[in-house]
Every structure is written in structure tokens, then in C-alpha cells.
Amino acid sequence: MKQGDIIIYACVIIGAGIGLMLDQAFPGVLVGLGLGYLIKHALYKNKEN
């Protein structure tokens, strides 16, 4: 498992937790997934080339 993938998974889990507190788990997962991809891209955009 790559380091960038761990960031995405962590954001998904955090988003799901926040979504469960607001009684909307699935939208929370989707927001966490989107944020995870954005953070991964911001941190690793130069290392992939």
C-alpha cells in the first residue's frame, strides 16, 4: 500500500465519522474521498513524474 493511498483512506474514514454524526454517512464518505484525492495530489504531484 502506498503512502498516498493511506491519506485517501484516512480522509474517507474521517468523512464517514463526521457524516455519521450528522446522520448522513454516504455524503460524508464522498466528501472525504474528494478531499483525500485533493490532499494526495497536492502532496505528491512532483514525486509521480
C-alpha positions in Angstrom: 0.0 0.0 0.0 1.3 3.4 -1.0 1.6 6.4 1.4 -0.8 8.4 -0.8 -3.4 5.7 -0.6 -3.3 5.8 3.2 -4.1 9.5 3.1 -7.2 8.8 1.0 -8.4 6.0 3.2 -7.9 8.2 6.3 -9.9 11.0 4.8 -12.7 8.6 3.9 -12.9 7.2 7.4 -12.9 10.7 8.9 -15.6 11.8 6.5 -17.7 8.8 7.3 -17.4 9.5 11.0 -18.4 13.1 10.6 -21.2 12.0 8.3 -22.5 9.5 10.9 -22.6 12.3 13.5 -24.8 14.3 11.1 -26.9 11.2 10.1 -25.6 11.4 6.5 -22.8 8.8 6.3 -22.7 8.4 2.5 -22.2 12.1 1.6 -19.6 12.3 4.3 -17.7 9.4 2.7 -17.9 11.1 -0.7 -16.6 14.4 0.7 -13.8 12.6 2.5 -12.9 10.8 -0.7 -12.7 14.0 -2.7 -10.6 15.8 0.0 -8.3 12.8 0.2 -7.6 12.9 -3.6 -7.0 16.7 -3.4 -4.6 16.3 -0.5 -2.8 13.4 -2.2 -2.5 15.4 -5.4 -1.2 18.4 -3.5 1.4 16.4 -1.6 2.7 14.0 -4.3 2.3 15.9 -7.6 6.0 16.3 -8.1 7.0 12.8 -6.9 4.9 11.0 -9.5 6.7 12.4 -12.5 
